[in-house]
């Protein structure tokens, strides 16, 4: 019977949510640039309208003096029209600033959500990695290999004590024997995936792509097989 498969459905859902939020955040960022341009245009329009209003006030004051002096004044005053232009320009700017504020708030909201989802995805990827049947199988293989090597080293030591000329142990076997005598074990087994570079990298990739194959996993017809 095959090893149990650790479900990746929750991780796939988290990654899908991350993709959606990243897409929304990108759209909001584009909208932020667009609205920033509109706000700048509204600011310029308000500045121009304000300057024209000041000019209209000056002209209106001059016109009132001419009227008081009994001089002929051509056409009506445009002061009221300019005041309305300023009010309209200010309203446009207020709307643009309101939109910009909402976009900033939405951007911060999406970024916070994105950060939270990424943390959850990382935690889920770490859980899947730690519970991975491939990781458990790797640990078991290491333990079995270590047991074999320990027996071999023990046999060599017995032969040495009996006076059998076995010579000096060289290469990997010699290194393992030395480690056994110094540390009491032969292989430093990573008891958690983060202790292994390969498995830590797998967890990082898994958090971004739930279909990432585990180290040692076999692929058959594009599907998982333990």
Secondary structure, DSSP 8 states (H G I E B T S, - for coil): --------HHHHHHHHHHHHHHHHHHHHHHHHHHHHHHHHHHHHHHHHHHHHHHHHHHHHHHHHHHHHTT----S---HHHHHHHHHHHHHHHHHHHHHHHHHHHHHHHHHHHHHHHHHHHHHHHHHHHHT-HHHHHHHHHHHHHHHHHHHHHHHHHHHHHTT-------HHHHHHHHHHHHHS-SS---SSGGGSHHHHHHHHHHHH-TT---TT-EEETTEEE-
